[in-house]
Amino acid sequence: MTTDPDTAPAELVVLLDEDGHPAGTQDKRTVHHADTPLHLAFSCYLFDDDGRVLLTRRALHKATFPGVWTNACCGHPAPGEDLEDAVRRRVHQELGIDVHDLRLLLPAFRYRAEMDGVVENEMCPVFAARVGGPVTPDPDEVEEVAWEPWEPFRGAVLDGSREVSVWCREQVQQLPADPASAPAASPATLPPAAR
């Protein structure tokens, strides 16, 4: 049985001031529009034991960036939710898989992007993790998935020959050359709302 999105409980996102402090909450269903307020999010890159990265194509009916290829998972921590717990929760919800060796790589990543009049405006710490076992995507979130060797994927993103989301492109530019084995970054520069 499918839940009616209009009667489902509100999923709240954490709004931020320009310094990354909490500035309230808003229903996720109403936060993304032409003038989206700055809010807290995260991105995660998932790797298998062969060093391949999992890419996902966003569901075609999503309100933001439908049908766009991007990193494995993005999401929003709930108010008061630990950021790593939020990553684990969302990866499991969207991809039906558990992560291990979860590491923070880009604590201070921030971006703004627009597609079809809808804006993303996020402070979005970036993580990497390892996974094993089959991926079972939620069709409400993910249209399709693909595993690709990291180095050719990274090279194609950097030279512009691979189309991915704006945030994925900017993240790949800033990530270590080998994020699957890079050491964790210090959480000291996380937005205050995420510490």
Phi and psi restraints in degrees (value plus and minus 20) as a CYANA .aco file:
   2 THR   PHI    -108.6   -68.6
   2 THR   PSI     120.1   160.1
   3 THR   PHI    -101.1   -61.1
   3 THR   PSI     115.1   155.1
   4 ASP   PHI     -90.1   -50.1
   4 ASP   PSI     100.6   140.6
   5 PRO   PHI     -81.3   -41.3
   5 PRO   PSI     -45.4    -5.4
   6 ASP   PHI     -97.0   -57.0
   6 ASP   PSI     -40.3    -0.3
   7 THR   PHI    -131.6   -91.6
   7 THR   PSI     -22.7    17.3
   8 ALA   PHI     -86.9   -46.9
   8 ALA   PSI     130.7   170.7
   9 PRO   PHI     -79.0   -39.0
   9 PRO   PSI     127.1   167.1
  10 ALA   PHI     -85.4   -45.4
  10 ALA   PSI     115.5   155.5
  11 GLU   PHI    -120.1   -80.1
  11 GLU   PSI      91.3   131.3
  12 LEU   PHI    -109.0   -69.0
  12 LEU   PSI     119.2   159.2
  13 VAL   PHI    -128.4   -88.4
  13 VAL   PSI     135.4   175.4
  14 VAL   PHI    -111.6   -71.6
  14 VAL   PSI      97.1   137.1
  15 LEU   PHI     -99.2   -59.2
  15 LEU   PSI     130.2   170.2
  16 LEU   PHI    -147.3  -107.3
  16 LEU   PSI     131.0   171.0
  17 ASP   PHI    -106.1   -66.1
  17 ASP   PSI     159.5   199.5
  18 GLU   PHI     -85.9   -45.9
  18 GLU   PSI     -36.8     3.2
  19 ASP   PHI    -117.4   -77.4
  19 ASP   PSI     -16.2    23.8
  20 GLY   PHI      65.7   105.7
  20 GLY   PSI      -8.1    31.9
  21 HIS   PHI    -104.5   -64.5
  21 HIS   PSI     131.8   171.8
  22 PRO   PHI     -80.6   -40.6
  22 PRO   PSI     118.9   158.9
  23 ALA   PHI    -152.3  -112.3
  23 ALA   PSI       4.7    44.7
  24 GLY   PHI      99.7   139.7
  24 GLY   PSI    -192.8  -152.8
  25 THR   PHI    -154.9  -114.9
  25 THR   PSI     141.7   181.7
  26 GLN   PHI    -171.1  -131.1
  26 GLN   PSI     127.9   167.9
  27 ASP   PHI     -81.5   -41.5
  27 ASP   PSI     108.3   148.3
  28 LYS   PHI     -75.6   -35.6
  28 LYS   PSI     -52.7   -12.7
  29 ARG   PHI     -86.4   -46.4
  29 ARG   PSI     -38.9     1.1
  30 THR   PHI    -135.8   -95.8
  30 THR   PSI     -22.7    17.3
  31 VAL   PHI    -100.8   -60.8
  31 VAL   PSI     -48.6    -8.6
  32 HIS   PHI    -116.1   -76.1
  32 HIS   PSI      99.5   139.5
  33 HIS   PHI    -181.3  -141.3
  33 HIS   PSI    -181.3  -141.3
  34 ALA   PHI     -89.3   -49.3
  34 ALA   PSI     -40.5    -0.5
  35 ASP   PHI    -150.0  -110.0
  35 ASP   PSI      33.3    73.3
  36 THR   PHI     -79.3   -39.3
  36 THR   PSI     108.1   148.1
  37 PRO   PHI     -91.4   -51.4
  37 PRO   PSI     134.6   174.6
  38 LEU   PHI     -81.5   -41.5
  38 LEU   PSI     111.7   151.7
  39 HIS   PHI    -166.8  -126.8
  39 HIS   PSI     149.8   189.8
  40 LEU   PHI    -111.2   -71.2
  40 LEU   PSI     115.6   155.6
  41 ALA   PHI    -165.5  -125.5
  41 ALA   PSI    -191.8  -151.8
  42 PHE   PHI    -175.4  -135.4
  42 PHE   PSI     139.2   179.2
  43 SER   PHI    -148.0  -108.0
  43 SER   PSI     129.3   169.3
  44 CYS   PHI    -156.8  -116.8
  44 CYS   PSI     115.6   155.6
  45 TYR   PHI    -125.9   -85.9
  45 TYR   PSI     107.2   147.2
  46 LEU   PHI    -130.0   -90.0
  46 LEU   PSI     115.8   155.8
  47 PHE   PHI    -143.6  -103.6
  47 PHE   PSI     125.1   165.1
  48 ASP   PHI    -115.2   -75.2
  48 ASP   PSI    -198.9  -158.9
  49 ASP   PHI     -89.9   -49.9
  49 ASP   PSI     -33.2     6.8
  50 ASP   PHI    -113.0   -73.0
  50 ASP   PSI     -15.5    24.5
  51 GLY   PHI      61.3   101.3
  51 GLY   PSI      -9.5    30.5
  52 ARG   PHI    -101.9   -61.9
  52 ARG   PSI     128.0   168.0
  53 VAL   PHI    -121.4   -81.4
  53 VAL   PSI     121.0   161.0
  54 LEU   PHI    -109.1   -69.1
  54 LEU   PSI     104.2   144.2
  55 LEU   PHI    -130.3   -90.3
  55 LEU   PSI     127.3   167.3
  56 THR   PHI    -147.5  -107.5
  56 THR   PSI     126.0   166.0
  57 ARG   PHI    -122.8   -82.8
  57 ARG   PSI     102.0   142.0
  58 ARG   PHI     -83.3   -43.3
  58 ARG   PSI     124.2   164.2
  59 ALA   PHI     -74.3   -34.3
  59 ALA   PSI     125.3   165.3
  60 LEU   PHI     -89.0   -49.0
  60 LEU   PSI     -38.6     1.4
  61 HIS   PHI    -120.8   -80.8
  61 HIS   PSI     -14.5    25.5
  62 LYS   PHI     -86.1   -46.1
  62 LYS   PSI     127.9   167.9
  63 ALA   PHI     -89.6   -49.6
  63 ALA   PSI     -50.6   -10.6
  64 THR   PHI    -137.5   -97.5
  64 THR   PSI     107.2   147.2
  65 PHE   PHI      31.6    71.6
  65 PHE   PSI      32.7    72.7
  66 PRO   PHI     -84.9   -44.9
  66 PRO   PSI     120.8   160.8
  67 GLY   PHI      53.7    93.7
  67 GLY   PSI     -13.7    26.3
  68 VAL   PHI    -109.5   -69.5
  68 VAL   PSI     115.7   155.7
  69 TRP   PHI     -95.3   -55.3
  69 TRP   PSI     120.7   160.7
  70 THR   PHI    -177.4  -137.4
  70 THR   PSI    -192.1  -152.1
  71 ASN   PHI     -86.6   -46.6
  71 ASN   PSI     155.7   195.7
  72 ALA   PHI     -78.9   -38.9
  72 ALA   PSI     -65.2   -25.2
  73 CYS   PHI    -175.4  -135.4
  73 CYS   PSI     120.8   160.8
  74 CYS   PHI    -152.3  -112.3
  74 CYS   PSI     137.6   177.6
  75 GLY   PHI    -194.6  -154.6
  75 GLY   PSI    -192.6  -152.6
  76 HIS   PHI    -149.0  -109.0
  76 HIS   PSI     107.0   147.0
  77 PRO   PHI     -88.6   -48.6
  77 PRO   PSI     124.0   164.0
  78 ALA   PHI     -92.6   -52.6
  78 ALA   PSI     138.4   178.4
  79 PRO   PHI     -74.1   -34.1
  79 PRO   PSI     107.1   147.1
  80 GLY   PHI      60.9   100.9
  80 GLY   PSI     -23.2    16.8
  81 GLU   PHI    -102.9   -62.9
  81 GLU   PSI     114.1   154.1
  82 ASP   PHI     -79.6   -39.6
  82 ASP   PSI     117.9   157.9
  83 LEU   PHI     -81.8   -41.8
  83 LEU   PSI     -63.7   -23.7
  84 GLU   PHI     -86.1   -46.1
  84 GLU   PSI     -56.5   -16.5
  85 ASP   PHI     -82.3   -42.3
  85 ASP   PSI     -58.5   -18.5
  86 ALA   PHI     -84.5   -44.5
  86 ALA   PSI     -61.0   -21.0
  87 VAL   PHI     -81.6   -41.6
  87 VAL   PSI     -69.2   -29.2
  88 ARG   PHI     -79.9   -39.9
  88 ARG   PSI     -63.9   -23.9
  89 ARG   PHI     -80.6   -40.6
  89 ARG   PSI     -68.4   -28.4
  90 ARG   PHI     -91.2   -51.2
  90 ARG   PSI     -59.1   -19.1
  91 VAL   PHI     -79.1   -39.1
  91 VAL   PSI     -63.8   -23.8
  92 HIS   PHI     -85.1   -45.1
  92 HIS   PSI     -61.8   -21.8
  93 GLN   PHI     -83.5   -43.5
  93 GLN   PSI     -66.7   -26.7
  94 GLU   PHI    -101.4   -61.4
  94 GLU   PSI     -53.0   -13.0
  95 LEU   PHI    -142.4  -102.4
  95 LEU   PSI     -23.4    16.6
  96 GLY   PHI      43.5    83.5
  96 GLY   PSI      12.3    52.3
  97 ILE   PHI    -160.6  -120.6
  97 ILE   PSI     130.4   170.4
  98 ASP   PHI    -119.6   -79.6
  98 ASP   PSI     128.5   168.5
  99 VAL   PHI    -124.5   -84.5
  99 VAL   PSI     133.8   173.8
 100 HIS   PHI    -156.9  -116.9
 100 HIS   PSI     145.0   185.0
 101 ASP   PHI      34.0    74.0
 101 ASP   PSI      26.6    66.6
 102 LEU   PHI     -94.3   -54.3
 102 LEU   PSI     105.8   145.8
 103 ARG   PHI    -154.0  -114.0
 103 ARG   PSI     117.0   157.0
 104 LEU   PHI     -98.8   -58.8
 104 LEU   PSI     105.6   145.6
 105 LEU   PHI    -133.7   -93.7
 105 LEU   PSI     -58.1   -18.1
 106 LEU   PHI    -147.1  -107.1
 106 LEU   PSI      64.7   104.7
 107 PRO   PHI     -86.7   -46.7
 107 PRO   PSI     -47.7    -7.7
 108 ALA   PHI    -128.6   -88.6
 108 ALA   PSI      -2.4    37.6
 109 PHE   PHI     -83.8   -43.8
 109 PHE   PSI     115.7   155.7
 110 ARG   PHI    -162.6  -122.6
 110 ARG   PSI     124.1   164.1
 111 TYR   PHI    -174.2  -134.2
 111 TYR   PSI     143.3   183.3
 112 ARG   PHI    -157.6  -117.6
 112 ARG   PSI     113.7   153.7
 113 ALA   PHI    -167.1  -127.1
 113 ALA   PSI     134.1   174.1
 114 GLU   PHI    -154.9  -114.9
 114 GLU   PSI     119.9   159.9
 115 MET   PHI    -165.7  -125.7
 115 MET   PSI     105.3   145.3
 116 ASP   PHI      33.9    73.9
 116 ASP   PSI      18.4    58.4
 117 GLY   PHI      62.1   102.1
 117 GLY   PSI     -21.3    18.7
 118 VAL   PHI    -126.8   -86.8
 118 VAL   PSI     111.6   151.6
 119 VAL   PHI    -128.8   -88.8
 119 VAL   PSI     119.3   159.3
 120 GLU   PHI    -122.9   -82.9
 120 GLU   PSI     116.7   156.7
 121 ASN   PHI    -166.6  -126.6
 121 ASN   PSI      74.3   114.3
 122 GLU   PHI    -157.7  -117.7
 122 GLU   PSI     123.0   163.0
 123 MET   PHI    -108.9   -68.9
 123 MET   PSI     100.6   140.6
 124 CYS   PHI    -159.0  -119.0
 124 CYS   PSI      58.8    98.8
 125 PRO   PHI     -73.6   -33.6
 125 PRO   PSI     124.5   164.5
 126 VAL   PHI    -134.8   -94.8
 126 VAL   PSI     113.1   153.1
 127 PHE   PHI    -139.0   -99.0
 127 PHE   PSI     141.3   181.3
 128 ALA   PHI    -150.1  -110.1
 128 ALA   PSI     131.2   171.2
 129 ALA   PHI    -173.8  -133.8
 129 ALA   PSI     147.7   187.7
 130 ARG   PHI    -128.5   -88.5
 130 ARG   PSI     129.3   169.3
 131 VAL   PHI    -157.1  -117.1
 131 VAL   PSI     137.4   177.4
 132 GLY   PHI    -160.8  -120.8
 132 GLY   PSI     134.0   174.0
 133 GLY   PHI      75.0   115.0
 133 GLY   PSI     153.0   193.0
 134 PRO   PHI     -94.0   -54.0
 134 PRO   PSI     125.6   165.6
 135 VAL   PHI    -112.9   -72.9
 135 VAL   PSI     111.3   151.3
 136 THR   PHI    -145.0  -105.0
 136 THR   PSI      68.2   108.2
 137 PRO   PHI     -86.0   -46.0
 137 PRO   PSI     124.9   164.9
 138 ASP   PHI     -99.8   -59.8
 138 ASP   PSI      97.3   137.3
 139 PRO   PHI     -85.3   -45.3
 139 PRO   PSI     -36.6     3.4
 140 ASP   PHI     -91.2   -51.2
 140 ASP   PSI     -39.1     0.9
 141 GLU   PHI    -134.6   -94.6
 141 GLU   PSI     -55.5   -15.5
 142 VAL   PHI    -147.0  -107.0
 142 VAL   PSI     105.0   145.0
 143 GLU   PHI     -98.5   -58.5
 143 GLU   PSI     -65.2   -25.2
 144 GLU   PHI    -180.4  -140.4
 144 GLU   PSI     144.7   184.7
 145 VAL   PHI    -149.9  -109.9
 145 VAL   PSI     139.3   179.3
 146 ALA   PHI    -172.0  -132.0
 146 ALA   PSI     119.5   159.5
 147 TRP   PHI    -118.4   -78.4
 147 TRP   PSI     110.4   150.4
 148 GLU   PHI    -155.1  -115.1
 148 GLU   PSI     125.8   165.8
 149 PRO   PHI     -79.0   -39.0
 149 PRO   PSI     115.2   155.2
 150 TRP   PHI     -81.3   -41.3
 150 TRP   PSI     -67.3   -27.3
 151 GLU   PHI     -82.4   -42.4
 151 GLU   PSI     -68.1   -28.1
 152 PRO   PHI     -83.8   -43.8
 152 PRO   PSI     -57.5   -17.5
 153 PHE   PHI     -81.3   -41.3
 153 PHE   PSI     -69.5   -29.5
 154 ARG   PHI     -78.9   -38.9
 154 ARG   PSI     -65.2   -25.2
 155 GLY   PHI     -80.6   -40.6
 155 GLY   PSI     -61.4   -21.4
 156 ALA   PHI     -89.5   -49.5
 156 ALA   PSI     -56.1   -16.1
 157 VAL   PHI     -85.6   -45.6
 157 VAL   PSI     -64.9   -24.9
 158 LEU   PHI     -88.0   -48.0
 158 LEU   PSI     -53.1   -13.1
 159 ASP   PHI    -110.3   -70.3
 159 ASP   PSI     -18.9    21.1
 160 GLY   PHI      64.6   104.6
 160 GLY   PSI     -16.7    23.3
 161 SER   PHI    -105.1   -65.1
 161 SER   PSI     -31.9     8.1
 162 ARG   PHI    -130.8   -90.8
 162 ARG   PSI     100.4   140.4
 163 GLU   PHI    -102.6   -62.6
 163 GLU   PSI     104.1   144.1
 164 VAL   PHI    -161.3  -121.3
 164 VAL   PSI     154.2   194.2
 165 SER   PHI     -79.8   -39.8
 165 SER   PSI     137.0   177.0
 166 VAL   PHI     -77.0   -37.0
 166 VAL   PSI     -65.6   -25.6
 167 TRP   PHI     -86.8   -46.8
 167 TRP   PSI     -57.4   -17.4
 168 CYS   PHI     -82.9   -42.9
 168 CYS   PSI     -64.6   -24.6
 169 ARG   PHI     -79.4   -39.4
 169 ARG   PSI     -67.3   -27.3
 170 GLU   PHI     -86.6   -46.6
 170 GLU   PSI     -56.2   -16.2
 171 GLN   PHI     -87.5   -47.5
 171 GLN   PSI     -65.0   -25.0
 172 VAL   PHI     -80.2   -40.2
 172 VAL   PSI     -55.7   -15.7
 173 GLN   PHI     -83.5   -43.5
 173 GLN   PSI     -49.6    -9.6
 174 GLN   PHI    -120.8   -80.8
 174 GLN   PSI     -38.4     1.6
 175 LEU   PHI     -88.7   -48.7
 175 LEU   PSI     134.3   174.3
 176 PRO   PHI     -78.7   -38.7
 176 PRO   PSI     136.5   176.5
 177 ALA   PHI     -78.7   -38.7
 177 ALA   PSI     -51.4   -11.4
 178 ASP   PHI    -147.2  -107.2
 178 ASP   PSI      58.7    98.7
 179 PRO   PHI     -84.7   -44.7
 179 PRO   PSI     -43.1    -3.1
 180 ALA   PHI     -83.8   -43.8
 180 ALA   PSI     -46.5    -6.5
 181 SER   PHI    -143.6  -103.6
 181 SER   PSI     -11.7    28.3
 182 ALA   PHI     -88.9   -48.9
 182 ALA   PSI     125.9   165.9
 183 PRO   PHI     -88.9   -48.9
 183 PRO   PSI     135.7   175.7
 184 ALA   PHI     -86.6   -46.6
 184 ALA   PSI     124.2   164.2
 185 ALA   PHI    -101.8   -61.8
 185 ALA   PSI     140.8   180.8
 186 SER   PHI     -90.3   -50.3
 186 SER   PSI     117.3   157.3
 187 PRO   PHI     -97.0   -57.0
 187 PRO   PSI     -16.1    23.9
 188 ALA   PHI     -81.6   -41.6
 188 ALA   PSI     -48.2    -8.2
 189 THR   PHI    -121.4   -81.4
 189 THR   PSI      -6.6    33.4
 190 LEU   PHI     -81.6   -41.6
 190 LEU   PSI     131.3   171.3
 191 PRO   PHI     -75.0   -35.0
 191 PRO   PSI     120.0   160.0
 192 PRO   PHI     -70.7   -30.7
 192 PRO   PSI     -53.7   -13.7
 193 ALA   PHI     -86.2   -46.2
 193 ALA   PSI     -37.4     2.6
 194 ALA   PHI    -123.5   -83.5
 194 ALA   PSI     -20.2    19.8
